[in-house]
Amino acid sequence: GRDDKRTEAPSNVPSMTPTDLTPTDSSNCFNSRRALFEAVDAYLLDSSDTSVVALERGWPIGAWCVGRIRDFSDVFARSRNRLNAAFNEDISSWDVSQGTDFTRCFEGTRVFNNTLLANWDLSRATSLEQMFQDSLFDQPMGPWNVSRVRNVEALFLNATRFNQGLNEWDMSGATSPKQMFQQAVLFKGDISAWDVSKAINFEQMFLMATDFNGDLSSWN
């Protein structure tokens, strides 16, 4: 992963462009999931560059140093904080390379649709369970390294706008794709090359995924 650094907010914060979002100072890196929750919740209430959380952690949220966090579950989940439903900021520069658990990370987000999320390093991830459940996310994530992922249960459950190709994903370690695309009504992406030989629970994987008609005859 990248160096765990972030941008420190100066007293007079200039307007930032996406190229300014590379963290440069590790002094205020998050050390716990609870601290990240508290900061996200504060940011949802006040995302201005003069807010307390901006002065403590950097601004905008994409500049935060999260490189020490391993558990990203529920961070932006609507079920954890209803204000997450309207979250829509660029966090593509976040260093999530130490993360293993992304369960419900974006569950229920109704606006978030970051085009550069494909840049995230998920090479240590083991759970993507319900990561985009009930969300309106629809952006490419083919480049993700999911080779260590075991649990993809309900990953896109009721993600009613999602329709991206995921054929590049290494699914050889996944054991539970249960409900993975259930009610993902627009999904018709190519997943024919997946190695699902270790998967044991395919229950309702495509239930009510009405547009999907892919050829999965090569699956064993």
Backbone bond lengths (Angstrom), bond angles and torsions (degrees), N, CA, C in turn:
res aa  C-N    CA-C-N  psi(-1)  N-CA   C-N-CA  omega(-1)  CA-C   N-CA-C  phi
1 G - - - 1.453 - - 1.508 112.41 -
2 R 1.308 115.79 173.56 1.444 120.34 -179.54 1.510 110.60 -74.63
3 D 1.308 116.20 166.06 1.447 121.69 175.21 1.522 108.66 -61.09
4 D 1.322 117.96 136.27 1.457 121.94 -175.63 1.521 110.31 -80.10
5 K 1.296 116.72 81.98 1.451 121.72 -175.78 1.499 110.22 -135.06
6 R 1.326 116.83 161.93 1.442 120.13 -179.53 1.512 111.06 -147.76
7 T 1.318 115.82 167.67 1.452 121.70 176.99 1.515 109.72 -82.49
8 E 1.301 117.92 126.57 1.454 121.48 176.89 1.515 108.47 -86.97
9 A 1.340 116.04 131.63 1.460 120.42 -175.77 1.517 110.58 -72.37
10 P 1.320 119.59 120.32 1.454 122.07 175.58 1.519 110.49 -75.24
11 S 1.309 116.78 171.02 1.459 119.91 -176.62 1.520 111.32 -66.36
12 N 1.326 116.65 -35.47 1.462 120.39 175.28 1.523 107.79 -113.21
13 V 1.308 115.24 96.84 1.458 120.29 -171.79 1.518 110.61 -78.18
14 P 1.327 118.43 120.97 1.464 120.34 177.20 1.511 110.29 -78.24
15 S 1.328 115.77 164.27 1.455 118.63 174.72 1.518 108.15 -68.02
16 M 1.328 115.60 142.69 1.458 120.52 -174.17 1.517 111.97 -109.95
17 T 1.291 114.69 142.51 1.452 121.19 172.06 1.514 106.82 -103.06
18 P 1.351 118.89 165.38 1.461 120.14 -179.83 1.518 114.64 -53.74
19 T 1.355 117.91 -29.23 1.453 119.61 -179.34 1.511 112.28 -72.68
20 D 1.336 117.35 -12.54 1.458 120.53 178.71 1.521 112.49 -85.65
21 L 1.332 117.71 -0.79 1.448 119.83 -169.59 1.517 114.07 -87.67
22 T 1.327 118.96 3.01 1.448 120.31 178.49 1.521 109.60 -76.54
23 P 1.340 118.41 118.32 1.463 120.45 -178.59 1.520 112.33 -59.67
24 T 1.345 115.77 142.94 1.467 119.63 -176.25 1.519 113.41 -129.29
25 D 1.353 118.79 -3.64 1.454 120.60 -176.78 1.522 108.24 -142.40
26 S 1.333 117.53 122.30 1.459 121.00 -174.18 1.521 113.39 -91.83
27 S 1.335 118.44 6.55 1.462 120.89 -172.86 1.522 113.01 -63.91
28 N 1.318 117.93 -27.02 1.465 120.38 -178.54 1.525 112.51 -118.70
29 C 1.321 116.45 34.14 1.463 119.64 176.33 1.525 110.03 -65.29
30 F 1.309 115.51 145.06 1.457 120.43 177.37 1.530 109.81 -71.03
31 N 1.328 114.53 138.18 1.464 120.49 179.51 1.524 112.49 -112.30
32 S 1.324 116.96 -5.36 1.456 119.16 -179.69 1.521 110.76 -150.14
33 R 1.327 114.89 153.48 1.455 121.45 176.17 1.519 110.85 -63.61
34 R 1.313 117.26 -37.42 1.463 120.56 179.81 1.522 110.74 -61.79
35 A 1.327 116.78 -42.84 1.465 120.25 178.88 1.528 110.81 -63.93
36 L 1.328 116.59 -37.24 1.468 120.41 177.98 1.525 109.92 -66.85
37 F 1.322 117.67 -42.28 1.465 121.21 176.01 1.525 110.69 -56.07
38 E 1.323 115.97 -49.02 1.462 120.39 -177.35 1.520 111.33 -61.27
39 A 1.333 116.51 -39.94 1.455 120.33 -179.20 1.530 111.09 -69.93
40 V 1.327 116.69 -42.34 1.465 120.13 177.62 1.522 110.18 -61.19
41 D 1.318 117.23 -43.90 1.461 120.82 -179.31 1.525 110.96 -63.15
42 A 1.331 116.52 -39.25 1.462 120.03 177.46 1.523 110.66 -66.68
43 Y 1.323 116.61 -38.87 1.463 121.26 -179.81 1.519 111.26 -66.81
44 L 1.324 116.05 -35.90 1.462 119.90 178.21 1.523 111.58 -64.01
45 L 1.310 116.23 -29.49 1.465 120.90 178.86 1.525 112.00 -83.30
46 D 1.333 116.16 -32.49 1.468 120.48 -179.74 1.524 108.58 -151.56
47 S 1.337 115.85 103.53 1.467 120.56 -177.77 1.523 112.32 -100.00
48 S 1.320 116.84 16.99 1.469 120.01 -178.75 1.524 110.65 -73.55
49 D 1.323 116.14 159.90 1.461 120.62 -178.37 1.528 112.72 -75.36
50 T 1.325 117.28 -4.50 1.466 120.88 178.69 1.533 112.22 -109.13
51 S 1.312 117.13 6.35 1.464 120.21 -179.52 1.521 110.39 -69.92
52 V 1.317 115.25 162.47 1.464 120.36 179.66 1.524 110.82 -60.88
53 V 1.339 116.71 -43.68 1.455 119.25 -177.84 1.524 111.42 -68.30
54 A 1.327 117.24 -33.06 1.466 119.98 177.53 1.519 110.84 -65.84
55 L 1.318 116.80 -41.10 1.462 121.00 -179.83 1.526 111.65 -70.73
56 E 1.318 116.47 -29.60 1.461 119.81 -179.48 1.521 112.51 -83.94
57 R 1.333 116.58 -38.96 1.462 119.97 -170.39 1.522 114.76 -113.45
58 G 1.331 117.00 -12.51 1.461 120.72 -176.82 1.510 111.09 109.14
59 W 1.302 115.02 164.27 1.462 120.54 -178.34 1.520 109.86 -146.79
60 P 1.349 117.08 140.05 1.464 128.60 -3.71 1.522 111.70 -77.14
61 I 1.312 117.42 -169.52 1.456 121.88 -175.15 1.526 112.20 -60.41
62 G 1.312 117.42 -27.31 1.457 120.84 178.92 1.513 113.78 -65.79
63 A 1.340 117.15 -14.20 1.462 121.73 179.87 1.526 112.61 -89.91
64 W 1.308 117.46 -4.01 1.457 119.82 -176.46 1.528 111.86 -67.72
65 C 1.316 115.25 146.26 1.462 121.68 179.30 1.527 109.16 -94.00
66 V 1.328 116.37 104.42 1.466 121.39 -178.55 1.534 111.46 -115.40
67 G 1.310 116.10 15.93 1.458 120.98 -172.16 1.516 115.64 -66.00
68 R 1.347 117.43 -11.67 1.463 120.03 178.93 1.530 112.59 -96.48
69 I 1.328 116.56 -6.04 1.456 120.84 -175.96 1.524 110.97 -81.21
70 R 1.327 115.62 132.95 1.461 120.47 176.98 1.521 112.03 -106.02
71 D 1.317 116.90 -24.83 1.460 121.09 -177.34 1.525 109.75 -113.10
72 F 1.330 116.55 104.62 1.462 122.39 178.82 1.530 111.69 -102.04
73 S 1.313 117.39 14.39 1.456 119.98 -178.72 1.521 110.99 -63.53
74 D 1.321 115.71 136.30 1.470 124.31 173.66 1.530 115.15 69.11
75 V 1.315 119.07 6.38 1.468 119.80 -174.20 1.523 111.40 -55.05
76 F 1.330 117.08 -49.52 1.464 120.96 -179.14 1.534 112.07 -111.71
77 A 1.316 116.65 23.28 1.464 120.89 -177.85 1.524 111.29 -73.09
78 R 1.317 115.56 133.76 1.464 120.06 176.60 1.523 110.77 -65.12
79 S 1.327 117.36 -31.70 1.460 120.73 179.76 1.528 112.08 -67.51
80 R 1.324 117.34 -21.75 1.466 120.93 176.13 1.517 111.18 -86.46
81 N 1.327 117.09 -42.12 1.463 122.58 179.43 1.525 106.95 -147.28
82 R 1.323 116.72 115.86 1.462 120.49 -174.58 1.530 112.15 -60.32
83 L 1.330 117.98 -22.67 1.463 120.47 179.37 1.524 111.76 -68.30
84 N 1.335 116.82 -18.73 1.462 119.93 177.37 1.527 112.20 -63.12
85 A 1.323 117.10 -21.84 1.463 120.12 -179.16 1.521 111.23 -57.73
86 A 1.333 117.34 -30.96 1.467 121.58 -177.11 1.528 112.86 -99.80
87 F 1.335 117.67 5.19 1.466 119.82 -179.07 1.524 110.50 -65.05
88 N 1.341 116.47 133.78 1.465 120.05 179.47 1.519 110.33 -159.11
89 E 1.328 116.30 69.75 1.464 120.35 178.75 1.514 110.26 -126.53
90 D 1.317 115.70 162.04 1.455 122.42 -177.25 1.530 109.70 -79.34
91 I 1.317 116.64 110.45 1.463 120.95 175.34 1.531 110.25 -119.99
92 S 1.323 115.33 24.48 1.469 120.00 -177.27 1.528 111.96 -66.99
93 S 1.334 117.47 -20.03 1.464 120.44 -179.96 1.521 113.14 -86.76
94 W 1.314 117.34 -3.60 1.457 119.40 178.54 1.522 110.75 -60.26
95 D 1.332 116.58 135.34 1.458 121.86 174.62 1.528 107.63 -89.39
96 V 1.312 115.47 98.44 1.467 120.60 -179.68 1.528 110.92 -104.97
97 S 1.321 116.11 20.65 1.464 120.73 -171.41 1.523 113.20 -67.23
98 Q 1.335 118.18 -17.50 1.465 120.59 176.53 1.529 111.79 -91.98
99 G 1.331 116.42 -5.60 1.455 120.82 -175.15 1.519 113.21 -71.13
100 T 1.327 115.48 136.45 1.458 121.20 177.13 1.529 111.55 -115.49
101 D 1.334 117.48 -30.19 1.457 120.99 -175.19 1.522 110.38 -119.81
102 F 1.340 116.34 115.60 1.465 122.58 179.31 1.533 111.00 -117.96
103 T 1.328 115.72 24.76 1.458 121.20 -179.02 1.530 111.11 -56.32
104 R 1.312 116.15 127.39 1.477 123.52 176.95 1.534 113.29 56.20
105 C 1.303 118.42 22.60 1.467 120.78 -175.26 1.527 112.37 -53.99
106 F 1.336 117.48 -41.88 1.472 122.03 -179.31 1.531 111.82 -120.47
107 E 1.299 116.91 24.49 1.469 120.94 -178.68 1.528 111.04 -58.47
108 G 1.315 115.47 127.84 1.458 120.24 174.59 1.507 116.40 77.67
109 T 1.334 117.81 6.56 1.469 118.89 177.16 1.525 108.41 -69.95
110 R 1.303 117.00 129.68 1.461 121.62 -174.14 1.531 112.97 -105.09
111 V 1.333 117.27 -8.12 1.463 121.27 -177.30 1.525 110.86 -124.35
112 F 1.325 117.32 -35.75 1.459 122.09 -173.37 1.524 111.53 -55.92
113 N 1.361 115.65 125.48 1.462 120.89 -178.39 1.520 109.05 -155.30
114 N 1.323 115.58 54.44 1.459 122.56 -173.30 1.524 111.68 -68.38
115 T 1.322 115.96 119.81 1.464 120.49 -174.15 1.520 113.14 -71.79
116 L 1.330 118.37 -18.64 1.458 120.89 -175.07 1.521 113.18 -105.77
117 L 1.322 117.74 14.17 1.461 119.91 179.94 1.523 111.17 -63.45
118 A 1.313 116.37 -19.61 1.469 120.85 177.36 1.522 111.78 -61.21
119 N 1.345 117.20 -17.47 1.460 120.91 179.59 1.522 112.88 -75.27
120 W 1.317 118.02 -13.37 1.465 120.19 -177.05 1.527 111.13 -63.08
121 D 1.332 114.82 141.48 1.464 122.09 177.27 1.534 108.22 -95.15
122 L 1.328 116.12 103.53 1.460 121.19 -179.36 1.525 112.20 -105.66
123 S 1.303 115.79 25.77 1.463 119.81 -172.73 1.521 113.72 -65.36
124 R 1.337 118.18 -16.40 1.468 121.14 176.83 1.532 112.56 -102.16
125 A 1.313 116.48 -4.16 1.467 120.35 -175.14 1.522 111.69 -65.43
126 T 1.337 115.47 138.54 1.456 121.25 175.44 1.524 112.05 -118.54
127 S 1.339 117.64 -20.97 1.461 119.96 179.17 1.519 111.42 -133.59
128 L 1.343 114.43 124.64 1.466 121.89 171.68 1.534 109.23 -117.09
129 E 1.309 116.29 22.91 1.465 121.07 -176.12 1.529 111.27 -56.34
130 Q 1.324 115.95 126.52 1.465 123.69 175.58 1.541 112.80 57.39
131 M 1.303 117.68 22.50 1.464 120.93 -173.22 1.526 112.39 -57.44
132 F 1.337 117.31 -41.22 1.465 121.76 -179.75 1.534 112.03 -118.03
133 Q 1.309 116.89 21.30 1.464 119.71 179.83 1.528 110.79 -58.32
134 D 1.317 115.75 134.88 1.471 122.84 177.32 1.529 113.36 61.42
135 S 1.319 117.24 18.80 1.469 120.02 178.89 1.529 110.10 -97.49
136 L 1.321 115.77 168.55 1.466 121.72 175.63 1.525 110.74 -108.41
137 F 1.309 116.78 22.76 1.455 122.61 -178.72 1.519 111.16 -69.45
138 D 1.334 116.72 136.81 1.459 121.81 175.98 1.516 109.87 -155.17
139 Q 1.317 115.81 80.35 1.453 122.28 178.29 1.527 109.51 -140.19
140 P 1.353 116.92 155.56 1.465 119.80 -179.44 1.522 112.23 -60.29
141 M 1.309 116.41 139.45 1.465 122.05 172.58 1.519 109.93 -142.63
142 G 1.332 115.27 22.88 1.455 120.87 179.00 1.515 114.85 -56.03
143 P 1.353 118.92 -37.60 1.459 119.63 -177.20 1.529 115.19 -70.44
144 W 1.314 118.69 -8.36 1.460 120.09 -178.10 1.526 111.65 -57.94
145 N 1.321 115.11 135.71 1.462 121.43 173.84 1.531 107.63 -89.99
146 V 1.314 116.32 102.09 1.467 120.84 -177.48 1.530 110.88 -110.95
147 S 1.302 116.10 25.94 1.466 120.15 -172.50 1.529 113.03 -65.60
148 R 1.336 117.40 -21.93 1.470 119.65 178.89 1.523 112.63 -96.65
149 V 1.308 117.22 -3.30 1.461 120.69 -175.70 1.528 110.46 -70.93
150 R 1.323 114.64 131.72 1.463 121.35 176.84 1.527 111.12 -106.47
151 N 1.312 117.25 -37.59 1.463 121.19 -172.56 1.525 111.16 -113.44
152 V 1.321 116.07 113.51 1.467 121.95 174.59 1.524 110.14 -120.05
153 E 1.306 116.05 21.92 1.461 120.98 -177.39 1.526 111.39 -59.24
154 A 1.328 115.79 128.11 1.471 122.93 176.64 1.532 112.90 57.91
155 L 1.314 116.18 26.07 1.472 120.81 -177.42 1.525 112.20 -53.92
156 F 1.331 116.99 -44.95 1.472 121.74 179.92 1.531 111.63 -117.61
157 L 1.299 117.05 26.97 1.461 120.66 179.83 1.528 110.88 -57.93
158 N 1.314 115.50 121.46 1.468 122.04 179.80 1.533 112.76 58.72
159 A 1.322 116.12 26.54 1.476 120.54 171.59 1.523 105.71 -84.11
160 T 1.300 116.05 83.88 1.468 122.38 -163.13 1.523 114.43 -72.83
161 R 1.309 118.92 -9.02 1.470 120.41 177.47 1.516 113.12 -109.69
162 F 1.313 117.49 -7.66 1.463 119.88 -172.91 1.516 111.89 -71.75
163 N 1.339 115.38 128.07 1.463 121.73 176.11 1.521 109.43 -157.15
164 Q 1.316 115.75 77.52 1.458 121.67 -179.62 1.521 109.96 -127.61
165 G 1.325 115.92 149.20 1.453 120.53 176.09 1.519 111.29 -73.73
166 L 1.319 116.12 134.40 1.467 121.21 -177.67 1.529 111.02 -126.76
167 N 1.314 116.19 22.12 1.458 120.36 -173.68 1.529 112.87 -65.09
168 E 1.342 116.05 -21.54 1.467 120.28 -179.59 1.523 112.22 -74.43
169 W 1.301 117.66 -17.17 1.458 120.31 -174.99 1.525 111.54 -64.89
170 D 1.326 115.42 136.43 1.458 121.89 173.56 1.530 107.50 -89.87
171 M 1.323 115.47 99.16 1.463 121.19 -176.08 1.527 111.92 -98.66
172 S 1.301 116.68 16.11 1.462 120.41 -172.39 1.522 113.25 -65.61
173 G 1.334 117.50 -17.71 1.457 119.68 179.80 1.511 113.82 -99.89
174 A 1.321 117.63 -8.59 1.463 121.38 -175.03 1.512 111.36 -70.31
175 T 1.330 115.86 133.69 1.460 120.88 180.00 1.526 113.05 -110.92
176 S 1.330 117.47 -21.48 1.462 118.76 -176.60 1.528 112.21 -136.21
177 P 1.342 117.17 92.39 1.466 120.75 172.79 1.532 112.22 -93.19
178 K 1.331 117.13 22.45 1.459 121.62 -179.72 1.524 111.15 -54.04
179 Q 1.325 116.51 130.46 1.475 123.69 176.63 1.534 113.04 59.23
180 M 1.307 117.64 19.85 1.462 120.88 -172.47 1.527 112.57 -56.87
181 F 1.334 116.59 -43.04 1.468 120.93 -178.72 1.532 112.07 -117.52
182 Q 1.295 116.82 17.35 1.464 119.58 -178.61 1.530 110.84 -58.11
183 Q 1.320 116.08 128.07 1.465 124.13 179.27 1.537 113.07 63.23
184 A 1.320 117.28 15.01 1.467 120.14 169.97 1.525 105.99 -81.38
185 V 1.302 115.83 78.53 1.467 122.41 -162.74 1.524 114.27 -66.78
186 L 1.327 118.18 -20.63 1.460 120.17 -179.62 1.524 112.84 -99.31
187 F 1.321 117.17 -6.84 1.460 119.47 -173.31 1.528 111.81 -70.37
188 K 1.316 114.80 125.94 1.462 121.22 172.94 1.529 110.27 -146.77
189 G 1.331 115.61 30.18 1.460 121.17 -178.90 1.520 112.60 -70.32
190 D 1.320 114.99 158.83 1.458 121.86 -179.43 1.530 109.43 -79.50
191 I 1.319 117.11 121.75 1.466 122.51 174.77 1.527 109.48 -132.74
192 S 1.324 115.91 22.51 1.466 121.51 -172.72 1.525 113.16 -66.36
193 A 1.343 117.35 -23.23 1.467 119.86 -175.40 1.524 113.16 -89.48
194 W 1.311 117.94 1.17 1.461 120.56 -177.17 1.532 111.54 -63.39
195 D 1.323 114.16 140.30 1.461 121.38 170.45 1.525 107.11 -96.48
196 V 1.324 115.93 104.41 1.466 120.72 -177.48 1.525 110.71 -110.41
197 S 1.305 116.39 27.81 1.463 120.97 -173.60 1.526 113.03 -65.64
198 K 1.352 117.84 -20.71 1.464 119.83 179.57 1.530 112.31 -97.29
199 A 1.309 116.43 -5.79 1.466 119.86 -178.50 1.525 110.53 -72.39
200 I 1.331 115.81 136.93 1.462 119.94 -176.94 1.528 112.35 -120.93
201 N 1.323 117.33 -11.88 1.469 118.81 -177.94 1.520 109.82 -133.31
202 F 1.337 116.09 102.86 1.462 122.22 178.93 1.535 111.59 -104.51
203 E 1.302 116.65 15.10 1.458 121.62 -173.89 1.529 112.02 -55.79
204 Q 1.322 115.92 125.33 1.468 123.55 175.57 1.536 112.91 56.42
205 M 1.310 117.01 27.23 1.458 120.87 -176.28 1.529 112.22 -58.52
206 F 1.339 115.79 -38.44 1.469 120.21 -178.62 1.532 112.07 -119.76
207 L 1.306 117.32 19.30 1.460 120.40 -177.81 1.527 110.66 -59.15
208 M 1.314 116.23 122.96 1.466 123.09 179.52 1.526 113.26 63.60
209 A 1.323 117.01 18.57 1.468 120.87 169.65 1.523 105.66 -85.88
210 T 1.303 115.72 75.93 1.465 122.58 -162.46 1.523 114.64 -66.66
211 D 1.320 119.14 -23.85 1.463 121.12 -179.37 1.525 112.85 -88.29
212 F 1.324 116.93 -13.38 1.467 119.01 -174.17 1.520 111.39 -77.78
213 N 1.325 114.67 127.16 1.456 120.98 179.07 1.519 110.25 -145.08
214 G 1.340 115.46 37.31 1.460 120.44 -175.00 1.520 113.12 -74.38
215 D 1.323 115.18 155.20 1.455 122.07 177.76 1.531 108.89 -87.23
216 L 1.319 115.59 109.68 1.469 121.28 -177.98 1.524 110.58 -111.22
217 S 1.330 116.36 23.88 1.464 120.83 -175.70 1.524 112.62 -65.80
218 S 1.348 117.41 -19.91 1.462 120.36 -179.69 1.522 112.56 -82.69
219 W 1.325 117.24 -9.95 1.468 119.98 178.63 1.527 109.91 -68.72
220 N 1.314 114.90 144.40 1.475 117.35 177.75 1.526 110.27 -124.46
